[in-house]
Amino acid sequence: MTVPLQDAATVMLVRDAAAGGLEVFMLQRRLQSDFVGGAFVFPGGGVDPHDRHLDLEEVCAGRSDAEASRRLDVAAGGLAFWVAAIRESFEEAGVLLAYDRDGEVVSFADPDVAARFDAHRDAVDRGGRPLVDVCREEGLRLAVDRMYYFSHWITPLGAPRRYDTRFFLAAAPPEQVPLHDGRETITHTWVRPAEAIAAHEAGEFPMIFPTVRSLEALRRFDCAADALAAA
């Protein structure tokens, strides 16, 4: 029986380490997961029906569906991949790539704001609320213009689940603290790409092939700005 492909999106959040050098945010999937259990991954997952909302453009900044679709070489609906990557990052890591009413990247520095968005995150994660509704309530626009298409990977034949996945690159928001969700993922880390690859080769940092290759592409950059400019 042929396993159908499911559209998916993932985002590599990068920053500059305090001691210098580029770091990327990674999550470890729970050991019992039926897909790459125990592996370290970037925030991401399947494109769901809410991500294909008809009114996406009104809550997205700087990129139309036509432009997004051309970039991904699809007929239409390309913007949903950007939205899915943002939603998954919000659900899995608590990071929301969005602009507030003043056009600034959303800040969670205020504890009351952070608590309010924690509630939004839980509602979106449990499937009870589309991210589009959160954007409308909070006056947000998703920062799709700050996310750069990076690569395209398709799970090979024979896997129990198969994904047609678009990888994106984005700068981590400075006033948000990424954390694992404790449900699908069990720990998180900021790591230099070369260190992650070395640990993987030593058998200490499990990863799947597309993740390794993505880190190999990132390790040639000295800082986040260089990686983002190249993307």
C-alpha positions in Angstrom: 0.0 0.0 0.0 1.3 3.4 -0.9 1.7 5.8 2.0 0.3 9.2 0.9 2.5 12.3 1.2 1.4 15.0 3.7 2.4 18.6 3.3 4.6 19.8 6.1 6.7 22.8 7.2 9.6 23.4 9.6 11.5 26.4 10.7 15.1 26.8 11.8 15.3 29.6 14.4 18.8 31.1 14.6 20.5 33.6 16.8 24.1 34.7 17.7 25.6 32.9 20.7 26.8 35.1 23.6 30.3 33.9 23.0 30.0 34.4 19.2 28.9 32.1 16.4 25.5 31.0 15.0 23.2 28.8 17.1 20.0 27.1 16.0 17.1 26.0 18.2 16.3 22.3 18.4 13.8 20.1 20.1 14.0 16.4 21.0 10.9 14.4 20.1 9.5 12.1 22.8 11.0 8.6 22.8 7.6 7.0 22.2 6.7 9.0 19.2 5.7 6.9 16.2 7.7 9.2 13.9 11.5 9.8 14.5 11.1 9.2 18.3 14.0 10.6 20.3 15.4 12.5 17.4 16.4 16.2 17.6 14.5 18.3 15.2 13.5 21.8 14.3 10.0 23.0 15.2 7.6 21.9 12.6 4.8 19.5 11.5 2.0 18.9 9.0 0.1 21.7 7.2 -3.4 21.4 8.6 -6.7 22.7 7.2 -6.6 25.9 9.4 -3.3 26.8 7.8 -5.1 26.9 4.4 -7.6 29.6 5.6 -9.1 31.6 2.8 -8.2 34.9 4.5 -4.5 34.2 5.2 -3.2 37.3 3.3 -5.0 39.7 5.7 -3.0 38.3 8.7 0.3 37.9 6.8 2.9 40.7 6.4 4.9 41.2 3.2 4.2 38.1 1.2 1.1 37.2 -0.9 -0.1 33.7 -1.7 0.9 34.2 -5.3 4.4 35.1 -4.4 4.7 32.3 -1.8 3.4 29.8 -4.4 5.9 30.9 -7.0 8.7 30.6 -4.5 7.7 27.0 -3.7 6.8 26.2 -7.3 3.2 25.2 -6.5 0.1 26.3 -8.3 -1.5 28.0 -5.3 -1.7 27.8 -1.5 2.0 28.3 -0.9 1.4 30.8 1.9 0.0 28.0 4.0 3.5 26.5 4.4 4.8 29.7 5.9 1.8 29.8 8.2 2.1 26.2 9.2 5.8 26.7 10.1 4.8 29.7 12.3 2.0 27.8 14.0 4.1 24.8 14.7 6.8 27.0 16.1 4.2 28.6 18.4 2.7 25.2 19.5 6.0 23.3 20.0 8.4 26.0 21.1 6.2 29.0 22.3 7.8 31.2 19.7 5.4 33.4 17.6 6.8 35.0 14.5 4.4 37.9 14.3 4.1 41.7 14.4 2.0 43.5 17.0 -0.4 46.5 16.4 2.6 48.8 16.3 4.4 46.8 13.7 7.0 45.5 16.1 7.9 41.8 16.6 5.8 40.4 19.4 7.4 40.7 22.8 6.6 38.4 25.7 8.7 40.5 28.1 5.6 41.6 30.0 4.5 38.7 32.2 0.8 39.5 31.6 1.3 39.4 27.8 3.3 36.1 28.1 0.5 34.5 30.2 -2.2 35.6 27.7 -0.2 34.1 24.8 0.4 30.9 26.8 -3.3 30.5 26.8 -3.5 31.2 23.1 -0.7 28.6 22.5 -2.6 26.0 24.4 -5.8 26.6 22.5 -4.1 26.5 19.1 -2.1 23.4 20.1 -5.2 21.5 21.2 -6.9 22.3 17.9 -9.6 24.3 19.4 -8.6 27.6 17.8 -7.1 28.6 14.5 -4.0 30.9 14.6 -5.8 33.3 12.3 -8.4 33.9 15.1 -5.6 34.7 17.5 -4.1 37.2 15.0 -7.5 38.9 14.6 -8.1 39.2 18.4 -4.6 40.5 19.2 -4.2 42.6 16.1 -1.2 40.6 14.8 0.2 40.0 11.4 2.3 36.9 10.9 5.9 37.8 10.0 6.1 35.7 6.8 8.4 38.3 5.4 11.1 37.4 8.0 11.0 33.7 7.1 13.1 32.6 4.2 12.6 29.4 2.1 15.6 27.2 2.6 15.1 23.7 1.3 12.6 20.9 0.2 12.7 17.4 1.5 10.4 14.4 0.8 10.3 11.3 3.0 11.4 8.3 0.9 9.2 5.4 0.0 8.9 2.7 2.6 8.5 5.0 5.6 5.3 4.5 7.7 4.6 8.2 7.4 5.7 10.4 4.4 6.0 14.2 4.4 6.6 16.7 1.6 8.4 19.2 3.8 9.5 22.8 3.2 12.3 24.1 5.5 12.4 27.8 6.4 15.0 30.0 8.2 14.2 32.8 10.6 15.8 34.9 13.3 14.6 34.0 16.8 12.6 36.9 18.3 14.7 38.7 20.9 12.0 39.0 23.6 10.6 35.5 23.4 12.1 32.4 25.2 11.7 29.2 23.2 10.8 26.1 25.3 9.7 22.6 24.5 6.0 21.7 25.0 6.5 18.7 27.2 4.0 16.7 25.1 5.4 16.1 21.7 8.9 17.2 22.7 10.8 16.4 25.9 13.7 18.8 25.9 15.2 21.7 23.9 18.6 23.2 23.2 20.4 26.0 21.4 23.4 24.5 19.6 26.0 25.4 17.1 25.5 23.4 13.9 29.1 22.0 13.9 28.7 20.8 17.5 25.4 19.1 16.8 26.9 17.3 13.8 29.9 16.2 15.9 27.7 14.9 18.7 25.5 13.1 16.1 28.6 11.4 14.6 29.6 10.3 18.1 26.2 8.7 18.6 25.1 11.2 21.2 22.6 13.4 19.3 20.1 11.4 17.2 19.0 13.2 14.0 17.5 12.2 10.7 19.2 12.9 7.3 17.4 16.2 6.3 18.2 17.7 9.7 21.9 16.7 9.4 22.1 18.1 5.9 20.4 21.4 7.0 23.0 21.8 9.8 25.8 21.1 7.4 24.4 24.0 5.3 24.2 26.3 8.3 27.6 25.6 9.8 29.5 27.6 7.1 28.0 30.8 8.5 29.7 32.8 11.2 26.6 34.6 12.4 22.8 34.6 12.1 22.8 37.7 9.8 25.0 36.0 7.3 22.8 32.9 7.1 19.6 35.0 6.8 21.2 37.2 4.1 22.2 34.1 2.1 18.7 32.6 2.5 
